[in-house]
Amino acid sequence: MRKILYIMIGCISLGLGIIGVILPILPTVPFVLLAAFCFAKSSEKLDGWFKNTKLYKENNVKNGMTKRAKVRIMCSVTLLMSIGFIMMGLKGIVVGNIVLLIVWIFHMVYFTFGVRTV
């Protein structure tokens, strides 16, 4: 039962990651990483297949990312987080804005300095 759940979540994440390649507003890397985790937990055969796909190889953070991919991810995350920031600001949720701002800063720092540019 658990393997089937991992496969389902992995397939949904992979689908969202593929959509994220096409639509710059949807980040690709988090969904690809989630799919990789789920496929690794579900079966060795599925994990091997996924790690040989072009989508995984292009978004593999361990080997580094291209400058274009980094900029695309940072822009899409900034856009999405700014929508949440504005919505919480309109509702007067100050703590939520502070938390979101801190997460955004760490995200920018990580992708700027923590992920190697190839």
FENFEN-V384311 format. One line per field, one symbol per residue. psi: psi as a letter, one per 20 degrees, with the letter a starting at -180 (. if undefined). Layout:
# FENFEN-V384311
psi=???
This chain:
# FENFEN-V384311
psi=ghhggggghgggggghhghhhgoiiopgghhggggggghhhgqhghggggijqhgghhjohhirqqhgggggghghhggghhghggghhhikngggggghggggghgggghghhppp.
